[in-house]
């Protein structure tokens, strides 16, 4: 028999999939069923059938899992932001631990010991950043979040994984649109004014950016009135994005009320945050990750740390406090300027050097210079979600540091990159393939997942690799 689209079947869910969905094998085909849990007996409808797998949805739940809970959010299963609100928190942590382990096994062909995923201190209201798309269609203007795999907005009034202020921000946006007659953006016709609202909380103060499909933001005085009434001291900006693109922000951001940058502190490092400064969205977990990465990288007082993808220099500065010296390599000039200012603000000019350039070009000569001086070297990699370019990984191997610390929000790209660094994946005939007899100068010392994103499928991981026989 073959699985039939739109037909309904009964099955017992065997495991979680990589996206937090339930997985079952029916008629020889692996079926992925969102919001189903292992050991649950379900009836499901087949929505899409591929050659070796299919997608379905629950139509009836016969025996709920013991770890199933009632979802907190009224639009859970409609909004694309959360995948695991129906799963007890302890089980979410076990799923994320297993997810990291499975990615290493399936993608990298590596069996690694994965530490239990460290919990977030807050299961709810943990996000310090809010991104609200605003759109207009034949039914009117919508403010909320995108549905899964679409640009259709699910209207919301509040969000439980954001702090209480998110409800007030949504209320302010809706009031502004209705009272001022401002239209939301329609991406098909490229008309309308307000495209997105982005909010960042820094030390209990809000920085709010209104992204507009216009040269200016209309009715600023009304927004100042609404925002100060709700939030008191805050900073307000508008960003101009008139391009027909899915990129959220344009190049130019203007402050029209309040301070353009806010003072903040992280683990004893003072810094200034602007509306587009990158900060991890979960403060308590961010601190744990920084502490772990610094401890692994600075494994002796005489260590010199090279922080690749260093951004605004926070990790570089944290390493500089305890290392012999720390170098940051960053290709974006504005970020390097911020890192230089950070060094001055914290009196680290003599222990922190920021290099503006491409890591692929800058890393090897820097390491060669340090090696010539007899230095002990650690490299920190903290790339975007897509991971490191393969050329950068080979550059790291050529640099031959004593320790490599890799921080990632994507277990799939992480495991791929670690496999390249340890020679478990090699390029053959233009494709990455598993190496049946890997020989590597590096071995995995530790793999530590952190739950930066409770209620979602996402997990942050810190991996440490060391040169064999180094310790």
C-alpha positions as CSV (number, residue, x, y, z in Angstrom):
1,X,0.0,0.0,0.0
2,X,1.0,3.6,-0.5
3,X,0.1,6.6,1.7
4,X,-2.8,8.5,0.1
5,X,-3.1,12.3,0.3
6,X,-6.2,13.5,2.3
7,X,-6.7,10.0,3.7
8,X,-6.8,9.4,7.4
9,X,-4.8,6.9,9.4
10,X,-4.2,5.9,13.0
11,X,-0.8,5.4,14.6
12,X,1.3,5.7,17.7
13,X,3.9,8.5,17.6
14,X,7.4,7.0,17.9
15,X,9.6,10.1,18.4
16,X,10.1,13.8,18.1
17,X,11.4,15.2,14.8
18,X,14.0,18.0,14.4
19,X,11.3,20.7,14.4
20,X,9.5,19.4,17.5
21,X,6.8,17.5,15.5
22,X,5.7,14.0,16.1
23,X,7.2,11.3,13.8
24,X,5.6,8.0,12.8
25,X,6.1,5.4,10.1
26,X,3.0,4.4,8.2
27,X,2.8,2.2,5.1
28,X,6.6,2.4,5.0
29,X,6.6,6.2,4.9
30,X,7.9,8.5,7.6
31,X,5.2,11.0,8.5
32,X,5.8,14.3,10.3
33,X,2.8,15.5,12.4
34,X,3.1,18.9,14.2
35,X,2.0,19.1,17.8
36,X,2.0,15.3,18.3
37,X,4.1,13.7,21.0
38,X,5.9,10.4,21.4
39,X,3.7,7.5,22.7
40,X,0.5,9.3,21.7
41,X,-2.1,7.4,19.7
42,X,-3.5,9.7,17.1
43,X,-5.7,9.8,14.0
44,X,-4.1,12.0,11.4
45,X,-4.9,13.4,7.9
46,X,-2.2,13.2,5.2
47,X,-1.6,16.7,3.8
48,X,1.4,16.2,1.5
49,X,3.2,13.1,0.2
50,X,6.8,13.0,-1.0
51,X,8.9,10.0,-2.2
52,X,10.0,8.8,1.3
53,X,8.2,11.1,3.7
54,X,4.9,12.9,4.2
55,X,3.3,15.6,6.3
56,X,0.1,15.3,8.3
57,X,-2.1,16.9,10.9
58,X,-3.8,15.5,14.0
59,X,-7.6,15.1,13.5
60,X,-8.1,13.1,16.7
61,X,-6.0,12.5,19.8
62,X,-6.9,9.2,21.5
63,X,-4.3,8.9,24.3
64,X,-2.4,12.1,25.3
65,X,1.1,11.8,26.5
66,X,1.7,12.2,30.2
67,X,4.0,15.2,29.4
68,X,1.4,17.0,27.3
69,X,0.1,20.3,28.8
70,X,-2.4,22.9,27.8
71,X,-0.8,25.6,25.6
72,X,-0.8,29.1,27.2
73,X,-1.2,31.1,24.0
74,X,-4.6,31.3,22.3
75,X,-3.1,31.4,18.8
76,X,-0.7,28.5,19.4
77,X,-0.7,26.2,16.4
78,X,-1.7,29.2,14.2
79,X,1.3,31.6,14.9
80,X,4.6,30.3,13.7
81,X,6.6,31.5,16.7
82,X,6.3,28.5,19.1
83,X,6.3,24.8,18.4
84,X,6.4,23.2,21.9
85,X,3.9,25.0,24.2
86,X,2.0,21.7,24.5
87,X,5.1,20.0,25.9
88,X,6.1,20.0,29.6
89,X,9.2,22.1,30.1
90,X,11.4,19.3,31.4
91,X,10.5,17.2,28.3
92,X,11.4,20.2,26.1
93,X,14.9,20.2,27.6
94,X,15.3,16.4,26.9
95,X,14.1,16.9,23.3
96,X,16.7,19.6,22.7
97,X,19.5,17.5,24.2
98,X,18.5,14.6,21.9
99,X,18.2,17.0,19.0
100,X,21.8,18.1,19.3
101,X,23.0,14.5,19.7
102,X,20.9,13.3,16.7
103,X,22.3,16.1,14.5
104,X,25.9,15.1,15.2
105,X,25.0,11.4,14.5
106,X,23.0,11.9,11.3
107,X,24.7,14.9,9.7
108,X,28.3,14.6,11.0
109,X,28.5,10.8,11.5
110,X,29.8,11.4,15.0
111,X,28.8,9.9,18.3
112,X,29.5,12.7,20.9
113,X,28.6,13.0,24.6
114,X,26.0,15.8,24.9
115,X,25.5,17.4,28.3
116,X,21.9,17.9,29.5
117,X,20.4,21.1,28.0
118,X,20.6,23.8,30.6
119,X,17.3,25.4,31.4
120,X,16.2,29.0,31.1
121,X,15.5,30.8,34.4
122,X,12.3,32.0,32.7
123,X,10.1,29.6,30.7
124,X,7.9,32.6,29.7
125,X,8.3,36.3,29.1
126,X,12.0,35.8,28.5
127,X,12.5,37.7,25.2
128,X,14.1,41.2,25.3
129,X,13.3,41.8,21.6
130,X,10.0,41.9,19.8
131,X,9.5,42.0,16.0
132,X,6.0,42.8,14.8
133,X,5.2,42.7,11.1
134,X,2.3,44.9,10.0
135,X,0.4,44.3,6.8
136,X,-2.8,45.3,5.0
137,X,-5.0,43.2,2.8
138,X,-8.6,43.3,1.7
139,X,-9.7,42.6,5.2
140,X,-7.8,45.5,6.7
141,X,-4.5,46.0,8.6
142,X,-3.0,43.2,10.7
143,X,-0.5,43.3,13.5
144,X,1.0,40.1,14.9
145,X,3.3,37.3,13.8
146,X,3.7,35.3,10.6
147,X,2.0,31.9,10.4
148,X,4.4,29.0,9.9
149,X,6.1,29.1,6.5
150,X,4.1,32.0,5.2
151,X,3.8,35.8,5.1
152,X,0.2,35.7,6.4
153,X,0.0,37.5,9.7
154,X,-1.8,36.0,12.6
155,X,-3.3,38.9,14.6
156,X,-2.3,39.0,18.3
157,X,-3.0,41.1,21.3
158,X,-0.2,39.8,23.4
159,X,2.6,37.1,23.4
160,X,3.4,35.0,26.5
161,X,7.1,34.5,25.6
162,X,7.5,38.3,25.6
163,X,7.3,40.5,28.7
164,X,4.1,42.3,29.7
165,X,5.2,45.4,27.8
166,X,4.6,43.6,24.5
167,X,0.9,43.8,25.0
168,X,1.2,47.6,25.5
169,X,3.3,47.9,22.4
170,X,0.7,46.1,20.3
171,X,-2.0,48.3,21.7
172,X,0.0,51.5,20.9
173,X,0.6,50.3,17.3
174,X,-3.1,49.5,16.8
175,X,-4.2,52.9,18.3
176,X,-1.7,54.8,16.1
177,X,-2.9,53.0,13.0
178,X,-6.6,53.6,13.7
179,X,-6.5,57.2,15.0
180,X,-4.0,58.5,12.4
181,X,-5.3,56.6,9.4
182,X,-1.8,55.1,8.7
183,X,-2.0,52.1,6.4
184,X,-0.1,48.8,7.0
185,X,2.2,47.6,4.2
186,X,1.0,45.4,1.3
187,X,3.9,43.5,-0.2
188,X,2.1,42.6,-3.4
189,X,1.3,46.2,-4.4
190,X,4.2,47.7,-2.4
191,X,1.8,50.2,-0.9
192,X,1.1,51.3,2.6
193,X,3.4,52.9,5.2
194,X,4.1,50.8,8.3
195,X,6.0,47.6,7.6
196,X,7.4,46.4,10.9
197,X,7.7,47.5,14.5
198,X,10.9,46.3,16.3
199,X,11.3,46.7,20.1
200,X,14.4,46.1,22.2
201,X,14.4,46.2,26.0
202,X,17.7,47.5,27.6
203,X,17.8,47.8,31.4
204,X,14.0,48.2,31.7
205,X,13.9,50.9,28.9
206,X,12.4,50.3,25.5
207,X,13.9,51.3,22.1
208,X,11.1,51.2,19.5
209,X,11.8,51.3,15.7
210,X,9.0,51.9,13.2
211,X,10.0,50.6,9.8
212,X,8.3,52.5,7.0
213,X,7.8,52.3,3.3
214,X,8.2,56.1,3.1
215,X,10.8,58.8,3.4
216,X,9.5,59.8,6.8
217,X,7.3,58.6,9.6
218,X,3.9,60.4,9.7
219,X,2.3,61.7,13.0
220,X,5.5,61.3,15.1
221,X,3.9,63.6,17.8
222,X,1.1,61.1,18.3
223,X,3.5,58.2,18.7
224,X,5.5,60.2,21.2
225,X,2.3,60.9,23.2
226,X,1.2,57.2,23.0
227,X,4.5,55.7,23.9
228,X,5.5,58.1,26.7
229,X,2.0,57.6,28.3
230,X,2.5,53.8,28.3
231,X,6.3,53.4,28.8
232,X,7.6,56.7,30.3
233,X,11.2,57.2,29.3
234,X,11.8,55.4,26.0
235,X,13.7,55.9,22.7
236,X,11.8,56.1,19.4
237,X,13.2,55.7,15.9
238,X,12.0,55.2,12.4
239,X,13.8,53.2,9.7
240,X,13.3,53.8,6.0
241,X,12.9,50.7,3.8
242,X,11.3,51.4,0.5
243,X,12.7,48.4,-1.3
244,X,10.6,45.5,-2.5
245,X,12.3,43.0,-0.3
246,X,11.7,40.6,2.6
247,X,14.6,42.2,4.4
248,X,13.1,43.9,7.5
249,X,15.2,47.1,7.8
250,X,16.6,49.6,5.4
251,X,20.0,51.2,5.7
252,X,19.0,54.4,7.5
253,X,17.6,54.7,11.0
254,X,16.7,58.0,12.6
255,X,16.0,58.8,16.3
256,X,13.0,61.2,16.8
257,X,12.6,60.9,20.5
258,X,14.8,60.0,23.5
259,X,18.4,58.8,23.7
260,X,19.8,57.2,20.5
261,X,21.8,54.7,22.6
262,X,21.3,53.3,26.1
263,X,24.0,52.4,28.6
264,X,24.0,48.7,29.7
265,X,26.3,46.2,31.5
266,X,27.0,42.5,31.0
267,X,29.2,40.5,33.4
268,X,31.1,43.7,34.4
269,X,31.5,45.0,30.8
270,X,29.8,48.4,30.2
271,X,28.5,49.0,26.7
272,X,26.1,51.1,24.7
273,X,23.2,49.5,22.9
274,X,21.5,51.0,19.9
275,X,18.2,49.9,18.3
276,X,20.1,47.5,16.0
277,X,22.8,46.3,18.4
278,X,22.9,42.5,18.4
279,X,22.1,41.1,21.8
280,X,21.0,37.5,22.6
281,X,17.3,37.6,23.4
282,X,17.4,35.7,26.7
283,X,19.5,37.6,29.3
284,X,19.9,34.8,31.9
285,X,20.9,32.2,29.3
286,X,23.1,34.7,27.5
287,X,25.2,35.1,30.7
288,X,25.6,31.3,31.1
289,X,26.8,31.0,27.5
290,X,29.3,33.9,27.8
291,X,30.6,32.4,31.0
292,X,31.0,28.9,29.4
293,X,32.6,30.2,26.2
294,X,35.1,32.4,28.1
295,X,36.0,29.6,30.5
296,X,36.7,27.2,27.6
297,X,38.6,29.7,25.6
298,X,40.7,31.2,28.4
299,X,41.9,27.8,29.7
300,X,45.1,29.3,31.1
301,X,46.1,32.9,32.1
302,X,48.6,33.2,29.3
303,X,46.0,32.4,26.6
304,X,45.6,34.7,23.6
305,X,42.0,34.6,22.3
306,X,40.9,35.4,18.8
307,X,37.2,36.1,18.6
308,X,36.1,35.5,15.0
309,X,32.7,37.1,13.9
310,X,33.3,39.4,16.9
311,X,30.5,41.9,16.1
312,X,30.4,44.7,18.6
313,X,33.1,43.2,20.7
314,X,31.3,41.9,23.8
315,X,32.8,38.4,23.8
316,X,36.2,39.9,22.9
317,X,36.0,42.2,25.9
318,X,34.9,39.4,28.3
319,X,37.9,37.3,27.2
320,X,40.2,40.3,27.4
321,X,39.4,40.6,31.1
322,X,41.0,37.2,32.0
323,X,43.2,36.4,29.0
324,X,46.7,37.6,28.2
325,X,45.2,39.4,25.2
326,X,42.0,39.2,23.0
327,X,41.7,40.0,19.3
328,X,38.3,40.5,17.6
329,X,38.0,40.0,13.8
330,X,34.9,41.6,12.3
331,X,34.1,42.6,8.7
332,X,31.6,45.3,9.4
333,X,33.3,48.7,10.0
334,X,30.5,50.1,12.2
335,X,30.7,47.0,14.5
336,X,34.5,47.4,14.8
337,X,34.0,51.1,15.7
338,X,31.6,49.9,18.5
339,X,34.1,47.3,19.7
340,X,36.9,50.0,19.8
341,X,34.6,52.3,21.9
342,X,33.8,49.3,24.1
343,X,37.5,48.7,24.8
344,X,38.0,52.4,25.8
345,X,34.9,52.5,28.0
346,X,36.1,49.5,30.0
347,X,39.8,50.4,30.1
348,X,40.8,47.4,27.9
349,X,42.8,49.2,25.2
350,X,46.0,47.4,26.2
351,X,44.4,43.9,26.3
352,X,41.9,44.1,23.4
353,X,42.6,44.6,19.7
354,X,39.9,44.8,17.0
355,X,40.7,43.9,13.4
356,X,38.4,45.1,10.6
357,X,38.5,42.5,7.8
358,X,37.5,39.1,6.5
359,X,38.3,36.3,8.9
360,X,39.4,34.1,6.0
361,X,42.1,36.7,5.2
362,X,43.0,38.0,8.6
363,X,43.1,34.8,10.8
364,X,46.1,33.0,9.5
365,X,48.6,35.9,9.5
366,X,47.5,36.9,12.9
367,X,48.0,33.3,14.2
368,X,51.4,33.1,12.5
369,X,52.5,36.3,14.2
370,X,51.3,35.0,17.6
371,X,52.9,31.6,17.1
372,X,56.2,33.2,16.3
373,X,55.9,34.9,19.7
374,X,55.3,31.5,21.3
375,X,51.7,32.3,22.3
376,X,49.0,29.8,23.4
377,X,45.9,30.5,21.2
378,X,42.2,29.9,21.3
379,X,39.7,30.7,18.6
380,X,36.0,31.5,19.2
381,X,33.6,31.0,16.3
382,X,30.1,32.6,16.7
383,X,28.7,32.7,13.2
384,X,25.2,33.4,11.9
385,X,22.6,30.7,11.8
386,X,23.8,29.3,8.5
387,X,27.2,28.5,10.1
388,X,30.7,29.2,8.8
389,X,31.8,29.2,5.2
390,X,33.8,26.1,4.5
391,X,36.7,28.3,3.5
392,X,36.7,29.9,7.0
393,X,36.8,26.5,8.6
394,X,39.8,25.4,6.6
395,X,41.4,28.8,7.5
396,X,40.9,27.9,11.2
397,X,42.5,24.5,10.6
398,X,45.4,26.1,8.9
399,X,45.8,28.5,11.8
400,X,46.0,25.4,14.1
401,X,44.9,27.0,17.4
402,X,45.2,25.1,20.6
403,X,41.4,25.4,21.3
404,X,38.3,26.1,19.2
405,X,35.1,27.2,20.9
406,X,32.1,27.2,18.6
407,X,28.8,28.9,19.6
408,X,25.8,28.1,17.5
409,X,22.0,28.5,17.4
410,X,21.6,25.8,14.7
411,X,22.5,22.2,15.6
412,X,22.5,21.2,11.9
413,X,25.0,23.7,10.7
414,X,27.0,23.3,13.9
415,X,27.4,19.5,13.5
416,X,28.3,20.0,9.8
417,X,31.0,22.5,10.7
418,X,32.4,20.5,13.6
419,X,32.5,17.4,11.3
420,X,34.6,19.4,8.8
421,X,36.9,20.6,11.5
422,X,37.4,17.0,12.7
423,X,37.7,15.6,9.2
424,X,34.5,13.5,9.6
425,X,33.1,15.3,6.5
426,X,35.2,15.9,3.4
427,X,34.5,17.4,0.0
428,X,34.5,14.9,-2.8
429,X,33.3,15.5,-6.3
430,X,31.9,18.8,-5.2
431,X,29.8,17.4,-2.3
432,X,30.4,16.9,1.4
433,X,30.5,13.2,2.2
434,X,31.2,11.2,5.3
435,X,34.9,10.2,5.7
436,X,35.1,6.5,6.5
437,X,38.6,6.9,8.1
438,X,38.8,10.4,9.6
439,X,42.2,11.5,10.8
440,X,42.1,14.9,12.7
441,X,44.3,17.0,14.8
442,X,41.2,17.9,16.9
443,X,38.8,16.1,19.1
444,X,35.5,17.2,20.7
445,X,36.0,18.0,24.4
446,X,32.5,19.1,25.3
447,X,29.0,19.8,23.8
448,X,26.7,21.9,26.0
449,X,23.2,22.9,24.8
450,X,21.4,25.9,26.4
451,X,17.7,26.6,26.2
452,X,17.8,30.2,24.9
453,X,14.4,29.8,23.4
454,X,11.8,28.0,25.7
455,X,8.6,26.9,24.0
456,X,10.3,26.7,20.6
457,X,12.3,24.1,18.7
458,X,15.5,26.2,18.8
459,X,18.5,25.6,21.0
460,X,21.9,27.3,21.5
461,X,25.0,25.1,21.8
462,X,28.6,25.6,22.8
463,X,31.1,23.1,21.5
464,X,34.8,22.9,22.5
465,X,37.4,21.3,20.4
466,X,41.0,20.8,21.4
467,X,44.2,19.7,19.6
468,X,44.8,16.0,20.5
469,X,47.3,15.5,23.3
470,X,47.2,19.2,24.0
471,X,46.3,18.9,27.7
